[in-house]
């Protein structure tokens, strides 16, 4: 097994974003307005470095090391090396959004049944069948949606993935076919977006693919009847709501791979068994989460 974790120096600003988001979540868990957990300190403990090896989706130390490891494996496959980390072959950033993968709050009745998480994962995996890819599922939380959707909030699961071993023309044909099977939440929008990764942008899209949820969204109906979407930073209360949604999910649960991406996942899982020293070094460079 070859462990190829991106160095801390190569990933510093991206790692910092994960820990800042965790601090926001901890403040929300300890805040007086959260109603999800009666004993929030138990949940705070799950965010500590000592719990990173459980690979829980919200643990910032696990998120950081997971991204650095699969990112390092992907960089090796693409021939991307320090200091520029430019891939030596084309790589593409793909976003898939399917409005069927919408999850309502558990206390809301009278709406269509929300799909279970394994079905959501299978649906996105099928959409990328035949492509070499490594991706992760991300929950977009929509709030204050009573007027436009009849519910106070909902979550739309979507997928960000890196795709390689293909061409821009071939991906354009794939995207055209796939748009016939997935529908975006907003009328007139596309459920498939494909962007070439610029030479200096590989680390950025590795982080963006594997980042913790950072935004919350709101829909507004214009006078014409069409919908406008707004976003802003995820506040503490809504960070806790997403924590509650994802509390039983691990980073491997959120990961969607195909082709050569499966080998990257296998190597990342194997490397996770050796993380203890890396976790200790990472946590010593920061204030411990209290």
Secondary structure in CASP SS format (residue, H / E / C, confidence):
PFRMAT SS
TARGET T0000
AUTHOR 0000-0000-0000
METHOD secondary structure of the structure
MODEL  1
X C 1.00
X C 1.00
X C 1.00
X C 1.00
X C 1.00
X C 1.00
X C 1.00
X C 1.00
X H 1.00
X H 1.00
X H 1.00
X H 1.00
X H 1.00
X H 1.00
X H 1.00
X H 1.00
X H 1.00
X H 1.00
X H 1.00
X H 1.00
X H 1.00
X H 1.00
X H 1.00
X H 1.00
X H 1.00
X H 1.00
X H 1.00
X H 1.00
X H 1.00
X H 1.00
X C 1.00
X C 1.00
X C 1.00
X C 1.00
X C 1.00
X C 1.00
X C 1.00
X C 1.00
X C 1.00
X H 1.00
X H 1.00
X H 1.00
X H 1.00
X H 1.00
X H 1.00
X C 1.00
X C 1.00
X C 1.00
X H 1.00
X H 1.00
X H 1.00
X H 1.00
X H 1.00
X H 1.00
X C 1.00
X E 1.00
X C 1.00
X C 1.00
X C 1.00
X H 1.00
X H 1.00
X H 1.00
X H 1.00
X H 1.00
X H 1.00
X H 1.00
X H 1.00
X H 1.00
X H 1.00
X H 1.00
X H 1.00
X H 1.00
X H 1.00
X H 1.00
X H 1.00
X H 1.00
X H 1.00
X H 1.00
X C 1.00
X C 1.00
X C 1.00
X C 1.00
X C 1.00
X C 1.00
X C 1.00
X C 1.00
X C 1.00
X C 1.00
X C 1.00
X C 1.00
X E 1.00
X E 1.00
X E 1.00
X E 1.00
X E 1.00
X E 1.00
X E 1.00
X E 1.00
X E 1.00
X E 1.00
X E 1.00
X E 1.00
X E 1.00
X E 1.00
X C 1.00
X C 1.00
X C 1.00
X C 1.00
X C 1.00
X C 1.00
X C 1.00
X C 1.00
X C 1.00
X C 1.00
X C 1.00
X C 1.00
X H 1.00
X H 1.00
X H 1.00
X H 1.00
X H 1.00
X H 1.00
X H 1.00
X H 1.00
X H 1.00
X H 1.00
X H 1.00
X C 1.00
X C 1.00
X C 1.00
X C 1.00
X E 1.00
X E 1.00
X E 1.00
X E 1.00
X E 1.00
X E 1.00
X E 1.00
X E 1.00
X E 1.00
X E 1.00
X E 1.00
X E 1.00
X C 1.00
X C 1.00
X H 1.00
X H 1.00
X H 1.00
X H 1.00
X C 1.00
X C 1.00
X C 1.00
X E 1.00
X E 1.00
X E 1.00
X E 1.00
X E 1.00
X E 1.00
X E 1.00
X E 1.00
X E 1.00
X E 1.00
X E 1.00
X E 1.00
X C 1.00
X C 1.00
X C 1.00
X H 1.00
X H 1.00
X H 1.00
X H 1.00
X H 1.00
X H 1.00
X H 1.00
X H 1.00
X H 1.00
X H 1.00
X H 1.00
X C 1.00
X C 1.00
X C 1.00
X C 1.00
X C 1.00
X C 1.00
X C 1.00
X C 1.00
X C 1.00
X C 1.00
X C 1.00
X C 1.00
X C 1.00
X E 1.00
X E 1.00
X E 1.00
X E 1.00
X E 1.00
X C 1.00
X C 1.00
X C 1.00
X C 1.00
X C 1.00
X H 1.00
X H 1.00
X H 1.00
X H 1.00
X H 1.00
X H 1.00
X H 1.00
X H 1.00
X H 1.00
X C 1.00
X C 1.00
X C 1.00
X C 1.00
X E 1.00
X E 1.00
X E 1.00
X E 1.00
X E 1.00
X E 1.00
X E 1.00
X C 1.00
X C 1.00
X C 1.00
X C 1.00
X C 1.00
X E 1.00
X E 1.00
X E 1.00
X E 1.00
X E 1.00
X E 1.00
X E 1.00
X C 1.00
X C 1.00
X H 1.00
X H 1.00
X H 1.00
X H 1.00
X H 1.00
X H 1.00
X H 1.00
X H 1.00
X H 1.00
X H 1.00
X H 1.00
X C 1.00
X C 1.00
X C 1.00
X E 1.00
X H 1.00
X H 1.00
X H 1.00
X H 1.00
X E 1.00
X E 1.00
X E 1.00
X E 1.00
X C 1.00
X H 1.00
X H 1.00
X H 1.00
X H 1.00
X H 1.00
X H 1.00
X H 1.00
X H 1.00
X H 1.00
X H 1.00
X H 1.00
X H 1.00
X H 1.00
X C 1.00
X C 1.00
X C 1.00
X H 1.00
X H 1.00
X H 1.00
X H 1.00
X H 1.00
X H 1.00
X H 1.00
X H 1.00
X H 1.00
X C 1.00
X C 1.00
X C 1.00
X C 1.00
X C 1.00
X C 1.00
END
